[in-house]
Structures are given as structure tokens and as C-alpha cells.
Amino acid sequence: MNILLIACPKLEWMQESKGTIPVPLLCLATVLHQAGFSPHILDLSVMKSDPEVDPFDNLMLKINNAVSDLDPAIIGFNCFVSQHLPFIMRVAKRLRKALPNVHITIGGAHPSIFYKDILANCSEFDSVIVGEGEEQIVALANCIKKTKINDFENIHSFAYRVNGTVAYNQRNGYISDLDQLPDASWSLIDFSDYFGDHSSWHNPKKHDIKISVPILTSRSCPFSCNFCACHKTMGRGFRKRSPKRVVGEIEHLHREYGMNYFGFIDDNVNLDKSHVIEICEEILCRRLDIQFEPTCGLHLASMDDDIAKALSKAGCVFARLPIEHGNEYIRNKIIGKNLNREQIFRAAQSLRKYGMRISTMSIMGFPEDTTQTLQDTYDLLMELKADLNYVFNLIPFPGTKVFEQAKKEGLLLSAFSEEQIWKGDIDLDPVQKVQQYYLKPKNMSFEELDYFRNKFNEIRVMNI
């Protein structure tokens, strides 16, 4: 039984970059294959377009060709970013008219939060896989294969319709032993589709870097930062893959596909000191001539010279520091980061000591922000002197504590409508090409926000 998994095209703010390898779909594909099904991936982010054809029609042609070739029993969409949903809904409507009997499902961060709204308003979708989905996609495929739709009630963390009403089966747990999952189905993609120009990257080994290959060493996050909703998809806690499995996958990609640069996409790759050091030692033991970076940042409170030394020896060349805010009260009491100034500077010092370049990641625009708290962020960044500084405008995502606070206190701006946000048509631009805010701090004007937005933009690049 064929199953078509579709990754969305790039959003406008990503048009200058290559597409991103759809790791979630590669993970789903590998468990489907293990269960005896035939998964296929269509990544629209790397599809070449005909300039003479309307962009949407061009992509629909690619989808229709894939459907015609495969005759899939299930079509699944990955909707990680909210802004992908309008495109997916438009495609699903076309597919539903032509394929009334094909099961159309959707998963990802956005539908995991808004499954009820999506199923209540979009008849083209048959189901939503909520959160981590390997067990769910296999169970769904088995139901479709056996034409036992009534068995949907046995699929946990799964939403669907019963007589026109949205039903949701509560999650009964997450995959505790990640080593039971096979490696991602890398053979289903062509790596050259994702190659780009990385000549400006820090590259001590002088490798020919064509791509940063995403690698997971763990899942979930045990913390409760007020702006984060990752627990909605991966739960609380910290679930690890064994160092041998992690590095075995890296070795396979390095020796079989020639990949030499990797990005650890965990939320907290170094939370467990012995775990991250074992990964580094395994890389050295296998004599892998690679470079890598922790793409989503390091857990700064856990950073020390031992970890920095191990990372550097194994090939880490760049590290991100999720400081979140320069004001101690905002960072720890409001955000819940539990990170003090000394730990920030100790982490930066250790990473620099062992030759890594660093960037910071911070957020501006919390309800409690003032001109003084944002000046504290600016002053800390200037003192820290990282190579790059990314200060993002706060996006109060539904499912987060700060969203509930902003809604309760009437701080959400009119463009950020709770009733409409499920549709995904609000422009959430994380790269801040324009001055765009989604809530108004209680004691700041928009002119003051603009002033600091410009100040932070001026120090984005400091030492590269």
C-alpha cells in the first residue's frame, strides 16, 4: 500500500534559501516501511518551477503526477509552520474533489494545537495526528489497509470525525526508548536538492560544505519557558538516543553520502553531560572527519569546560546561546529560564576557549518589557561580544503561557485574532525583515519598541 507524504513549499521569508530536509517525514517513512508499507516523500520546497505557470498550479501538477504514479491510499501533510496551513488546505480541497476515497491526514506543530478547529472547519481532512506520530501513522495505515475505520478509536493522540463530530483520543504516552526507532529514511531524498552556498560559514577544516544535515540525539524538553509550546508535540521530559545510534547514523551519512556537516536539532543536546560527551567520544573513536553545530542552542546552565572541550575535539565549530533576555527578572521570573548571568558568561568563555564561534538568541516584547529591560538585553549583548546576535520579536504562540497571559490581559494586537489564528494566515515572520509585533508590552509604546528593534538589528553581525 502506497502512502504519499508531502512537505510544503518554502515560505516567502525563506525564498533565498534552499529547502530544509523534512526530517519528520523521513522518520514517519522509516516506520511505515518497517511495518510493510511503501512510503514516498514529495518535498515541494525543492521542486523546480516553470516561470510560465502559476506557482500554485505548478505545484499542483507535481502533486497530481505523484498521485497518478502512486495511487496512494493515504496522503499526509507535514504542517510544522503555521503559515503552511493555507497552502495545505487549498491543495487538500483540490485532492478531495478528485480523490473522494483517499484518506487525507495532517500533522505537525500547528495542527497538533488546532486539531479541533481544523477538523470542524475543513471537511477535506479526515484526521489529524497530534504530536509525535510514528505509532499513529502506522496504526492509521493498518486501519486503512484493513478498511477498519472503527479502529480509529484505538489510535492514541489522534483526532478524526465520528458522525460529523470531532473526536480526539488522548495520548497514552511517548516513545520512551528512541533506539527502538530505525534511522530516518535518508534514501528517499536526493541530498543535492538541498545543497547551497556555505562559503561564509566558519570552516576550520576547510571542508566543501554543501549542507547541514539535521540529526536528533534526543526528544522532549523538561523545562517550562513561557514562550515555548514544544511540549504540545513532544511532551515533557528528556528522551535520549544512545550515543552509538546517533553516531552510527552520522557515520552512515558521512561514508555513504559524503556528508561532512551536521546540525543537532535537539532542544537541549548537552543537558545530560555524560550523554553529549559520549557522543563526541564516539565520533572520535570512529575517526569521522566532520564538523557540526547545535542548531537550536545549548543548555547554558550545563555548559562547562569539559563539554566545550569534547565538542571542539569532535568537530563542533559553532554554538548558539539561547540567552532569551538580558534582564535577570524577565529571564528567570517571567520566562522561567533559571539561568544567571555568570552561567551565560561561563558558557561563552568555555566555547571561545576551545575555538568555537558563538551566536546569541534573545527575545524582545514580553508583556513586562520596558525600555530599561530591553536596554539590559542590549548591554549584555554588547558586553558578551558574540559573533552574531539574533533578537526576535516575541510571537505569543497558542499553547504557551505568554499567549494565555496576553489574551487575559488584553495585550494581543488586533491582527493576532485568537478566533482566526488556527487558519495560519497571520504573517509570523521570525527573521524580522519588517517591524512587526503581535502584542504590546504594558509599559512601552510602539515608538520605543521600534527604537530597540533598530538597535538590535544594528548589532546582529559583530565579529564575522
C-alpha positions as CSV (number, residue, x, y, z in Angstrom):
1,M,0.0,0.0,0.0
2,N,1.5,3.3,-1.1
3,I,1.5,6.3,1.2
4,L,2.4,9.8,0.0
5,L,3.9,12.2,2.5
6,I,4.1,15.8,1.4
7,A,6.4,18.6,2.6
8,C,5.4,22.2,2.0
9,P,7.0,24.8,-0.3
10,K,9.2,27.5,1.2
11,L,7.6,30.5,2.7
12,E,8.4,33.9,1.3
13,W,10.9,34.8,4.0
14,M,12.8,31.5,3.1
15,Q,12.9,32.0,-0.6
16,E,16.5,32.9,-0.6
17,S,17.5,29.6,1.0
18,K,17.3,26.0,-0.1
19,G,14.6,23.8,1.3
20,T,15.1,22.1,4.6
21,I,15.3,18.3,4.7
22,P,11.9,17.1,6.0
23,V,13.2,15.0,8.9
24,P,9.7,14.4,10.4
25,L,8.6,12.8,7.2
26,L,11.8,10.8,6.9
27,C,11.1,9.4,10.4
28,L,7.5,8.6,9.6
29,A,8.6,6.9,6.3
30,T,11.0,4.6,8.0
31,V,8.5,3.2,10.5
32,L,5.9,2.8,7.7
33,H,8.5,0.9,5.6
34,Q,9.4,-1.3,8.7
35,A,5.6,-2.1,9.0
36,G,5.4,-3.3,5.4
37,F,4.0,-0.2,3.7
38,S,5.5,1.8,0.8
39,P,6.1,5.4,1.8
40,H,7.0,8.1,-0.7
41,I,8.1,11.7,0.0
42,L,7.3,14.7,-2.2
43,D,9.2,17.7,-0.9
44,L,7.7,20.8,-2.6
45,S,10.3,23.0,-1.1
46,V,12.9,21.8,-3.7
47,M,10.6,21.5,-6.7
48,K,11.8,23.5,-9.8
49,S,9.1,25.8,-11.1
50,D,8.1,26.7,-14.6
51,P,8.1,30.5,-14.8
52,E,5.4,30.4,-17.4
53,V,3.0,28.6,-15.0
54,D,1.2,29.9,-11.9
55,P,3.3,28.8,-8.8
56,F,0.3,27.0,-7.2
57,D,-0.7,25.3,-10.4
58,N,2.9,24.3,-10.9
59,L,3.0,22.6,-7.5
60,M,-0.4,21.0,-8.0
61,L,0.9,19.5,-11.2
62,K,3.8,17.9,-9.2
63,I,1.3,16.6,-6.7
64,N,-1.1,15.2,-9.3
65,N,1.7,13.5,-11.1
66,A,2.8,11.8,-7.9
67,V,-0.7,10.8,-7.0
68,S,-1.2,9.4,-10.5
69,D,2.0,7.4,-10.3
70,L,1.5,6.0,-6.8
71,D,-2.3,5.7,-6.4
72,P,-1.8,6.3,-2.6
73,A,-4.3,5.1,0.0
74,I,-3.2,7.8,2.4
75,I,-1.9,11.3,1.7
76,G,-0.2,13.0,4.7
77,F,0.9,16.6,5.0
78,N,3.5,18.0,7.4
79,C,2.5,21.4,8.7
80,F,5.2,22.4,11.1
81,V,4.9,26.2,10.5
82,S,1.5,27.8,10.9
83,Q,1.8,29.7,7.6
84,H,1.8,26.4,5.7
85,L,-1.8,25.6,6.6
86,P,-3.5,27.9,3.9
87,F,-1.5,26.2,1.2
88,I,-2.2,22.7,2.6
89,M,-6.0,23.5,2.8
90,R,-6.0,24.7,-0.8
91,V,-4.2,21.6,-2.0
92,A,-6.4,19.3,0.1
93,K,-9.6,20.8,-1.4
94,R,-8.4,20.0,-4.9
95,L,-7.4,16.5,-3.9
96,R,-10.6,15.8,-2.1
97,K,-12.7,16.6,-5.2
98,A,-10.6,14.3,-7.4
99,L,-9.9,11.6,-4.8
100,P,-13.0,11.2,-2.5
101,N,-11.9,7.9,-1.1
102,V,-8.3,8.7,-0.3
103,H,-7.6,9.3,3.4
104,I,-6.1,12.8,3.9
105,T,-4.3,13.4,7.2
106,I,-2.2,16.2,8.6
107,G,0.4,16.5,11.4
108,G,2.9,18.9,12.8
109,A,3.1,21.6,15.5
110,H,0.3,23.8,14.2
111,P,-2.4,21.1,13.7
112,S,-1.4,19.5,16.9
113,I,-2.6,22.6,18.7
114,F,-5.6,23.4,16.4
115,Y,-6.8,19.9,15.5
116,K,-10.3,20.6,16.7
117,D,-10.7,23.8,14.6
118,I,-9.1,22.2,11.5
119,L,-11.4,19.2,11.6
120,A,-14.5,21.2,12.4
121,N,-14.0,23.6,9.6
122,C,-12.1,21.7,6.9
123,S,-14.0,18.7,5.6
124,E,-11.2,17.9,3.2
125,F,-9.1,16.5,6.1
126,D,-10.1,13.1,7.5
127,S,-7.8,13.1,10.5
128,V,-5.0,14.9,12.5
129,I,-2.0,13.2,14.1
130,V,-1.4,15.1,17.3
131,G,2.3,15.4,18.3
132,E,4.9,12.7,18.0
133,G,3.4,10.5,15.3
134,E,5.4,7.3,14.5
135,E,3.0,5.0,16.3
136,Q,-0.1,6.8,15.0
137,I,0.9,6.8,11.3
138,V,1.5,3.0,11.4
139,A,-1.8,2.4,13.2
140,L,-3.6,4.6,10.7
141,A,-2.1,2.8,7.8
142,N,-3.2,-0.6,9.3
143,C,-6.7,0.7,9.7
144,I,-6.9,1.9,6.2
145,K,-5.4,-1.3,4.8
146,K,-7.9,-3.5,6.7
147,T,-10.7,-1.0,6.0
148,K,-11.5,-0.9,9.7
149,I,-12.3,2.7,10.2
150,N,-13.9,1.9,13.6
151,D,-10.4,1.0,14.9
152,F,-9.6,4.7,14.8
153,E,-10.8,4.8,18.4
154,N,-7.8,2.7,19.4
155,I,-5.2,5.2,18.0
156,H,-4.0,7.4,20.8
157,S,-3.2,11.1,20.2
158,F,-5.3,11.0,17.1
159,A,-8.2,13.3,16.0
160,Y,-10.9,12.4,13.5
161,R,-14.7,12.7,12.9
162,V,-17.5,10.5,14.1
163,N,-20.8,11.3,12.6
164,G,-19.7,14.9,11.8
165,T,-18.3,15.5,15.4
166,V,-14.6,15.8,16.1
167,A,-13.3,13.0,18.3
168,Y,-9.9,13.0,20.0
169,N,-8.2,10.0,21.6
170,Q,-6.0,11.2,24.4
171,R,-2.3,10.4,24.2
172,N,-1.3,7.5,26.4
173,G,2.5,8.1,26.3
174,Y,5.5,8.9,24.2
175,I,8.1,6.5,22.8
176,S,10.4,6.1,25.8
177,D,13.2,4.1,24.0
178,L,14.1,6.1,21.0
179,D,16.6,3.3,20.0
180,Q,13.6,1.2,19.0
181,L,13.0,3.5,16.1
182,P,15.0,2.8,12.9
183,D,17.1,5.6,11.4
184,A,15.4,8.1,9.2
185,S,14.8,7.0,5.5
186,W,17.6,9.2,4.0
187,S,17.5,7.2,0.8
188,L,14.1,8.8,-0.1
189,I,15.7,12.2,-0.7
190,D,18.3,13.5,-3.1
191,F,20.8,15.4,-0.9
192,S,21.9,17.6,-3.9
193,D,18.4,19.1,-3.9
194,Y,19.3,20.8,-0.7
195,F,22.9,22.0,-1.5
196,G,23.6,25.6,-1.0
197,D,26.5,28.1,-0.8
198,H,28.0,28.0,2.7
199,S,31.3,29.6,1.9
200,S,30.8,32.2,4.6
201,W,30.4,29.6,7.4
202,H,33.1,29.1,10.0
203,N,35.0,26.2,8.5
204,P,38.3,25.4,10.3
205,K,38.8,22.1,8.5
206,K,38.3,23.7,5.1
207,H,35.7,21.2,4.0
208,D,33.5,21.7,1.0
209,I,30.3,22.3,3.0
210,K,27.2,21.9,0.8
211,I,24.6,21.3,3.5
212,S,24.0,21.0,7.3
213,V,22.3,17.6,7.8
214,P,19.8,17.6,10.7
215,I,20.4,15.0,13.4
216,L,18.4,14.2,16.5
217,T,20.1,13.0,19.6
218,S,17.1,13.4,21.9
219,R,13.4,14.4,22.1
220,S,11.3,16.5,24.6
221,C,12.2,19.3,27.0
222,P,11.8,19.2,30.7
223,F,11.6,23.0,31.1
224,S,8.6,25.3,31.0
225,C,9.7,28.6,29.3
226,N,6.6,30.8,29.0
227,F,7.0,31.4,25.2
228,C,7.5,27.7,24.2
229,A,4.9,25.2,23.1
230,C,7.2,22.3,22.2
231,H,5.6,20.2,24.9
232,K,2.4,20.1,22.9
233,T,4.1,17.9,20.3
234,M,6.9,16.1,22.2
235,G,5.8,16.3,25.8
236,R,7.9,17.0,28.9
237,G,11.0,15.1,30.0
238,F,14.2,14.3,28.2
239,R,14.3,11.2,26.0
240,K,17.7,10.2,24.6
241,R,19.0,8.1,21.7
242,S,22.1,6.1,22.6
243,P,25.4,7.7,21.5
244,K,26.2,4.7,19.3
245,R,22.9,5.0,17.4
246,V,23.4,8.8,17.0
247,V,26.9,8.5,15.7
248,G,26.1,5.4,13.7
249,E,23.6,7.4,11.7
250,I,26.2,10.2,11.3
251,E,28.8,7.7,10.1
252,H,26.3,6.2,7.6
253,L,25.6,9.7,6.2
254,H,29.3,10.6,6.1
255,R,30.6,7.4,4.4
256,E,27.6,6.6,2.2
257,Y,26.6,10.1,1.1
258,G,29.7,12.2,1.7
259,M,28.0,14.5,4.2
260,N,30.5,16.4,6.4
261,Y,28.5,19.0,8.3
262,F,25.7,18.2,10.7
263,G,23.3,20.2,12.9
264,F,22.0,18.7,16.1
265,I,18.4,19.9,16.1
266,D,17.6,18.9,19.8
267,D,16.3,21.5,22.2
268,N,18.9,20.5,24.8
269,V,21.7,18.5,23.2
270,N,24.0,18.9,26.2
271,L,21.5,18.7,29.1
272,D,23.0,15.3,30.1
273,K,26.7,15.9,30.3
274,S,27.8,12.2,30.1
275,H,25.5,11.7,27.1
276,V,26.9,14.5,24.9
277,I,30.5,13.7,25.9
278,E,29.9,10.1,24.9
279,I,28.6,11.2,21.5
280,C,31.7,13.3,21.0
281,E,34.0,10.4,22.0
282,E,32.1,8.1,19.7
283,I,32.7,10.5,16.8
284,L,36.5,10.5,17.6
285,C,36.6,6.7,18.0
286,R,35.2,6.2,14.5
287,R,37.6,8.8,13.1
288,L,34.9,10.8,11.5
289,D,36.3,13.9,9.7
290,I,33.2,16.1,10.2
291,Q,32.1,19.4,11.6
292,F,28.8,20.2,13.4
293,E,26.8,22.6,15.5
294,P,23.9,22.5,17.9
295,T,21.3,24.2,15.7
296,C,18.7,25.0,18.4
297,G,21.2,26.1,21.0
298,L,22.9,24.7,24.1
299,H,21.6,24.4,27.6
300,L,23.8,27.1,29.1
301,A,23.4,26.2,32.7
302,S,25.0,22.8,32.0
303,M,27.9,24.2,29.9
304,D,31.5,23.8,31.3
305,D,35.0,23.3,30.0
306,D,34.6,19.5,29.9
307,I,31.7,19.7,27.5
308,A,33.2,22.5,25.4
309,K,36.5,20.6,25.0
310,A,34.7,17.4,24.0
311,L,32.5,19.3,21.5
312,S,35.5,21.0,20.0
313,K,37.6,17.9,19.6
314,A,34.8,16.1,17.9
315,G,34.3,18.8,15.3
316,C,31.9,21.4,16.8
317,V,32.7,24.8,15.2
318,F,29.7,27.0,16.0
319,A,27.3,27.2,19.0
320,R,24.2,29.1,19.8
321,L,23.5,30.6,23.2
322,P,19.7,30.9,24.0
323,I,20.0,33.7,26.5
324,E,16.4,34.8,25.8
325,H,16.7,38.1,27.7
326,G,19.3,40.4,29.3
327,N,17.2,41.3,32.3
328,E,17.5,38.8,35.1
329,Y,14.0,39.3,36.4
330,I,12.4,38.8,32.9
331,R,14.7,35.9,32.0
332,N,14.1,33.9,35.2
333,K,10.9,35.0,36.9
334,I,8.8,35.8,33.8
335,I,10.3,33.4,31.1
336,G,11.3,30.7,33.7
337,K,14.7,30.2,32.2
338,N,16.6,29.6,35.5
339,L,19.8,31.0,34.0
340,N,22.0,33.5,35.7
341,R,24.5,36.0,34.3
342,E,27.5,34.1,35.5
343,Q,26.4,30.9,33.7
344,I,25.9,32.8,30.4
345,F,29.4,34.3,30.5
346,R,31.0,31.0,31.7
347,A,29.4,29.2,28.8
348,A,30.6,31.8,26.3
349,Q,34.1,31.7,27.7
350,S,34.3,27.9,27.6
351,L,33.1,27.8,24.0
352,R,35.5,30.5,22.9
353,K,38.4,28.9,24.8
354,Y,38.1,25.8,22.6
355,G,37.8,27.7,19.3
356,M,34.1,27.8,18.6
357,R,32.3,30.8,17.2
358,I,29.1,31.8,19.0
359,S,25.8,33.5,18.4
360,T,23.1,34.6,20.9
361,M,19.4,34.2,20.7
362,S,17.1,36.6,22.6
363,I,13.5,37.8,22.5
364,M,12.0,41.3,22.9
365,G,8.5,42.4,23.5
366,F,7.3,40.4,26.6
367,P,4.3,42.0,28.4
368,E,6.6,43.0,31.2
369,D,9.3,44.6,29.0
370,T,10.2,48.3,29.5
371,T,12.9,50.5,27.9
372,Q,15.1,49.6,30.8
373,T,14.7,45.8,30.5
374,L,15.5,46.0,26.7
375,Q,18.5,48.2,27.4
376,D,19.6,45.4,29.8
377,T,19.5,43.0,26.9
378,Y,21.4,45.4,24.6
379,D,24.1,46.0,27.3
380,L,24.5,42.3,28.0
381,L,25.0,41.5,24.3
382,M,27.5,44.3,23.9
383,E,29.4,43.0,26.8
384,L,29.3,39.4,25.7
385,K,30.6,40.3,22.2
386,A,29.2,37.2,20.4
387,D,29.9,36.9,16.7
388,L,26.2,37.1,15.9
389,N,23.1,38.2,17.8
390,Y,19.6,37.3,17.0
391,V,16.9,39.2,18.9
392,F,13.5,38.0,17.8
393,N,10.1,39.8,18.3
394,L,8.0,37.7,20.7
395,I,5.4,35.6,19.0
396,P,2.8,34.5,21.6
397,F,2.0,31.1,20.1
398,P,-1.2,29.5,21.2
399,G,-0.5,26.8,23.7
400,T,2.1,28.9,25.6
401,K,1.8,30.6,28.9
402,V,2.6,34.0,27.4
403,F,-0.3,33.6,25.0
404,E,-2.8,32.9,27.8
405,Q,-1.4,35.9,29.7
406,A,-1.6,38.3,26.8
407,K,-5.2,37.1,26.0
408,K,-6.3,37.5,29.6
409,E,-4.7,41.0,29.9
410,G,-5.9,42.2,26.5
411,L,-2.4,42.7,25.1
412,L,-2.8,40.8,21.8
413,L,-2.9,43.1,18.8
414,S,-6.0,43.0,16.5
415,A,-4.1,41.2,13.7
416,F,-3.4,38.4,16.1
417,S,-7.0,37.1,16.5
418,E,-7.5,34.0,18.6
419,E,-10.5,33.1,16.5
420,Q,-8.6,33.2,13.3
421,I,-5.1,32.1,14.2
422,W,-5.9,28.4,13.5
423,K,-6.2,29.3,9.8
424,G,-2.5,30.0,9.7
425,D,-2.9,33.2,7.6
426,I,-1.3,35.5,10.1
427,D,2.2,36.6,8.9
428,L,4.5,35.3,11.6
429,D,7.9,36.5,10.4
430,P,10.7,35.3,12.6
431,V,13.5,37.0,10.7
432,Q,12.2,40.5,11.4
433,K,12.5,42.0,7.9
434,V,9.9,44.5,9.0
435,Q,8.8,45.9,12.3
436,Q,6.1,43.5,13.3
437,Y,4.6,43.0,16.7
438,Y,1.9,40.6,18.0
439,L,1.4,42.0,21.4
440,K,2.0,45.3,23.1
441,P,4.1,45.4,26.3
442,K,2.1,47.0,29.1
443,N,4.5,49.9,29.7
444,M,6.0,50.5,26.2
445,S,5.0,52.5,23.2
446,F,5.4,51.2,19.6
447,E,7.9,54.0,19.0
448,E,10.0,52.6,21.9
449,L,9.7,49.1,20.5
450,D,10.9,50.4,17.1
451,Y,13.8,52.1,18.7
452,F,15.1,48.9,20.3
453,R,14.2,46.8,17.2
454,N,16.6,49.0,15.2
455,K,19.3,48.9,17.9
456,F,19.2,45.1,17.9
457,N,19.3,44.9,14.1
458,E,22.5,47.0,14.2
459,I,24.4,44.5,16.3
460,R,23.2,41.3,14.6
461,V,26.6,40.8,13.0
462,M,29.5,41.8,15.2
463,N,32.6,39.7,14.5
464,I,32.1,37.8,11.2
